[in-house]
Every structure is written in C-alpha cells, then in structure tokens.
Amino acid sequence: MKKGVLFAFFVCLTGILSAQVQEKDSTEAKEIVLDEVLVSSVRVTKESPVTFSNITKEQLAPRNLGQDIPILLNFLPSVVTTSDAGAGVGYTGIRVRGSDATRVNVTINGIPYNDSESHGTFWVNLPDFASSTEDLQLQRGVGTSTNGAGAFGASLNLLTDAISEEGYAQLSSSYGSFNTMRNHVKFSTGLLGDEFEFSGRLSRIISDGYIDRASSALDSYFLQAAFRDKNTLVKALLFGGHEITYQAYFGIDAETLATDRRFNPAGQYTDENGQTRFYENEVDNYKQDHFQLHWNQRLGRGWNSNLALHYTRGRGYFEQYREDDDFETYGFEPVTVNGELITETDLVRRRWLDNDFYGTVFSLNRDFEKVKFILGGGYNWYEGDHFGEVIWARLAPGADIRDRYYDDTSRKTDLNLYAKANYQWNDQWSFYGDLQLRSVNYQANGEETGLVDDTFHFFNPKAGVIFDLNRNNNFYFSWAVANREPNRNDYENGNPKPERLNDLELGWRYISPDIQVNTNLFYMRYRDQLVLTGELNDVGAPLRANVGDSYRLGLEVDAALKLGKSFMWQPNLALSTNKNIDYVFQRDGVLEQLGNTNISYSPGIIAGNRIAYQPNQDFILALLTKYVGKQYMGNIDAESSVLEAYTQTDLNVSYEIRPSSLLKRIVFSALVNNIFDAKYVSNGYFFTFDDTFSNPGTTTTVEGAGYYPQAGINFLAGIQLEF
C-alpha cells in the first residue's frame, strides 16, 4: 500500500508539471555537458535558493600536496577541520555550522559515500582523492535532496575527473615536515577515435605525523574507462585505497598538553620488567574499493537521464594491545597459578569490519520552456560483519588463536525518491520545489546494539523563491525539512529517536566581473537533535544523544573582490548562536535545569581570509588565515569543556613553466602551514561520570577532557611534471 502511494505521488507530480509547461524544440534546447548530468541531480546553481560554494580542480591544485580533502576545504565559510595526527594526513574530520561529519552528506558522482551504519566519512580510505576530483560543491544547511542519508549540516558533492580531450602523463612528488611524502603518477589516453578514453592514477602517501607514532602509510588508485558520443556518456570507474594508520584518537589531558603536546598514549603498556613500552602495531588497517558504472543519455526534446550502479567493498581491522583484560570478555575460563586465581591477562586483539554496499541511483532531467525538472532516487543495500579476534594472549585457557569473541551482523536498506522543479515565472521571479520520500530499514544483532529492527519513513519537503533584481543582484528564501535516522553508535549508547530539522535560509548574492558577495541568514530548528555529547566510545568514535528542542541561528558572508589586476581578496565570516533549549543535567545526583546551553562543538565565530597575488597565469602567492572562536566540547557549558579560540595562517605559492612540446608543464608548489607557529587545539573530547565509591553514600560528578593538538609551523613542497 505504501509503495503504491509513493508511486502515485510521483506520477501525479510529473503529470502536473508536464501539463503546466510547453516543451521547447530539441534544436533550441540548451546544450548540457553530459559529464554534468552525473551530479546535476544533487548540485545547485544561483537559480536555486540554496547556500553553496563551488571549488574547481584548478583552485585545489596549489594546496593539493597530500593532505586530505577536509583540510583542503578548511578556509570555506562555516567550516572547521580537524586532524588526529596533527598535520592533515591520516584521520581528518570536518564540521560545517557546528555539525560533524555524520551530518555532512557526501556523494561521489551522485553516489553516497557516507558509511551506512556510522554515517561518517573516512577520507583516510581515499588518500589523494583530490587529485582525481574535477570539482566539488559544498551546500550548507539542508540543501537539495540527495542520495544517501539526509544532510543535517551540509552536503558535499564531488565530481571526478572529466574526459580529457588530449592524452597526457603526469608525475608528481612532494615532501615536507614529519617525513610526509606523496608520489603519484597519472595518465590519460585522450579521446581515441573521438569516443573512448582511459585514464588513471596511482598514489602513495607516507607520514610520521606530528603526534608521536601517528604514522600513515596510504595507497590509492583511480581508474576510468569512458565512452562518449553526441548523445551518450558511459563511465566505468574503479577506485579505492589501503590505509595503515597508527592510532592517535586517545588525545591527551590538559597537563600533558602543557608539558608534552606531541605525546600519544595509544599502545602504551608496562612490560614484565616494569618498563613503559608502546605496542608497535596499534594500527588501523583497512581497504576499501569502489566500483561505479554511469550511463548518461541525451534522450531528445530536452530530456537527459543518468542511471548508475555502484558497489563498495570494505574490510579491515583495528589492532590493540590490552593490559589486564578480563577473561570474561573473551570467554576464557579462570585458571589457578601457584595457588592464585587468575581472571585477567595481557593480550592483542583485532576488531574487524567486513562490509558490502551496493545499489543504484538514477535521475531524469528536463528543461521545459519555464520549468527545469528532475525526477530521481536510489535504492542502496548495506551488509556488515563486526567481529573480534584474539591473536595473542599471555594466558588464554581453552582458546584457539583467532577465536571470535564476538560476531555481529547488520543490514540496512535505503530507498529514496525525489522530484525537483524550478519554475521561471517571469524575468525576475522563480520558484523552487523539492519533494523527497525516503524509507530506511536497519537491522543489527550486536552485543552493544542489542537486537535492532527499525524502519523509518521520512517525507522531506523543500520550497523556495528566487528574485533577480537585476543582472547583478539575486535574492532567495527557502524552507527545507530534513529527517534522519540514528546511527549504529546511537543504538549502542541507548534508545535513540530519529531527528527532525526545519531549515530557513534568506540570502543575497551580488555578482559582477570584479566583485562577488554572498550573504545569508539561517535558522535551523531541531526536534530530538542527536548532538555530540563530547564523549568517545572505545574505538574513538564520538557519541551522540537526543536533546529535546535546539536551534542554530546565524549569519554567513563570503566575498571575492579583485583589487587591481593582480590581487584577489576572499574573506568570509560566520556568526551564530547555537543552543539547546531548556537543557537538563544530573549533577551530584540532583537533576538541574540549566536553561539554554551551547550546543557542543559550535563556535559562535568562524572567519576565513585569503589574499592572493597573481601577476600572470603562471605564478600565484596566497596568504590564508582561519579563525575559530571559543567552543564547548559538551552541552552543559562547563569551563573544563572549553576549547579555546585559535588562529591559523598558511602561506601558499605555485609557479608554472612550459619548457617544450614534450614536457608540457612543470609546476612547483609550496605550502607553509601555521606560519606563525600557533600552539592551538582544533578538537577534543569531554566526559562526566558519577563517583559513588570515593565517599560511599555520596554522588560526586567528575568532569574530564582530552585534546588533539595541531602541528606548529610545518611545510610541504612539491613538483609536478606533465608530458
């Protein structure tokens, strides 16, 4: 019955739109680049009432020396980035408007990239992916309907390399602080017979990391085969990576931060002689491979379609040395040694993930006389195995090596259908509508999650109006609803509810040849928002909990101004207030009404600035500055949870020469990060617990915090040769 209602809904909507428009003759239809159809269903333009930023591969190139994509996006409006290893290589993260990566919906060529269970994005699994990215778009707020889990803070849409008309070979190498090195080789055959192209990339990145032992060994590849004629584009993509990363998610306390900010407690243990040692293989070892097949077709009379199939295979483990662990956890039987009952042992364990993610996404696009219409959707299936093995133990009575001490499975299906339309009423006014239906089922039998079998049905409407005052000034207003299901960690942490968001955006864009200004006000009102508590689970993943009502209210401004012929100034500023409404907390055994409190990890001020000097197309010198204001790592406004404001400034230079027809280009690039050597912390964690044992009969709430310090002044320098 429900499927029938969904089908009828979209049939009716399609019929209504078709009846209200006149078709243009196919000879008059606007030319659409078929590559763009890959992401047209999830991308927006200034004709849409959505707040967004676009970045091209040319803009990424000067700073693309091996750091992860979140770090390359650090200077965008409302963006805060983090790095466990402190230098932008390895595990990195991004927050937008205070929303963490589990709320930033990421698609690659329109295919969902967020992990189905955790909702997170792990860029460490796709090292050097920026080198195979044609362009990307970051939408802030709910944005437009997209594939995968709904966006609660932002959407990041990546388009991989377009077909190259001419063949080339490219060698690139960079080296920098902390023995960070990147090497890659990239090639394209160019168009063969005006229809076929083959291209690819192989990369390796290694780094010792700023934090002690926070090393990374990252391999990746990208292969593309493409066919293109006047009306058809078919792309087959195979890409992936293998990462081995020494863990640095523990952070350090305030005292250690003051005395030894590079200290890493991961893998620490005491040997039989009482000496402090560090286990050399406390690593994350994970492989991920992606296959995508895209068929884009121009159907005539303005119709264009995209059908894609995808499959992702992931497998790997996190290895840990555990001191004095309980036998009971692993099913070991207690033993008596020299008359003493032994119930604990030192051991090394591996916690495995083995998962498959596959499905299809599609879209059908049509430009009518006054309406641009998109009908699309997708069906995705995820299956994951979670299991643990003991690979060594000092004592393991009755156990065999690699016995599984837990063995969990999970499954998730995700169906979504959407219809979008832009209606051009006259030369100045246009209207936007976007309706999405999404159905999600999640099943799990984990020891931590318990038995889960939940189904969610979400309706996510969006509407807006755009007013073009003249060729330079564009105004928009939008209202969007998003609903989102809990993730696996939420189930492990309690009995979570789905969350709901109403997002209001009011914006003004000014565009001229020398000045571009984007200004917007936003009000994001949540019900049962799953906010970060500040705590981490035992593998470093952030924990969340439902709060009642909460909101984010803010102003964002970004601009690009040409100053003469050679200078470009690009400032941005985000001011916001982010509040939990009538927050309740139990302290010292007594329930307290705290009133409105600050939402965790939500700074009230975020500012970015880029000043670039470019006297010609071959040379560019840029100074980039980021300021992130004070933020709380918890939701109770505790002083011990404060993450202090910080400022970071980078210097970037790039110079290109064209020596001959054989060696087409030589590009020298250098990046000096944190040139003023600021001692700053971009991320941390906060926790509380009730002490009932120090003073029996009395409950005392204890607070604690950890910090992830970032590197002082450091550099990367590289050379790229193109033949």
Secondary structure, DSSP 8 states (H G I E B T S, - for coil): -HHHHHHHHHHHHHHHHHHT-----GGGS----HHHHHHHTT---TTSS-EEEEEEHHHHGGG-SS--HHHHTTTSTTEEEEESSSSSSSSEEEEETTB-GGGEEEEETTEE-S-TTT----GGGSTTGGGGEEEEEEEESS-S--SSS--SSEEEEEEE----SS-EEEEEEEEEGGGEEEEEEEEE---BTTTEEEEEEEEEEEE--SSTT--EEEEEEEEEEEEE-SSEEEEEEEEEEEEEEE---S-B-HHHHHH-TT---TTEEE-TTS-EEE-TT-EEEEEEEEEEEEEEEEEETTEEEEEEEEEEEEEEEEEEEEEEEEHHHHT---EEETTEEE-EEEEEEEEEEEEEEEEEEEEEEEE-SSEEEEEEEEEEEEEEEEEEEEEEES--TT--TT-EEEEEEEEEEEEEEEEEEEEE-SSSEEEEEEEEEEEEEEEEEETTTEEEEEEEEEEEEEEEEEEE-SSSEEEEEEEEEEEE---HHHHHTS----EEEEEEEEEEEEE-SSEEEEEEEEEEEEES-EEEEEEE-TTS-EEEEE-SEEEEEEEEEEEEEEETTTEEEEEEEEEEEEEEEEEEEEETTEEEEEEEEE-TT--SEEEEEEEEEEEETTEEEEEEEEEE--EESSSS--GGGEE--EEEEEEEEEEEE---SSS-EEEEEEEEESTT----EEEEEEEEEEE-TTTTT--EEEEEEEEEE--SSEEEEEEEEE-
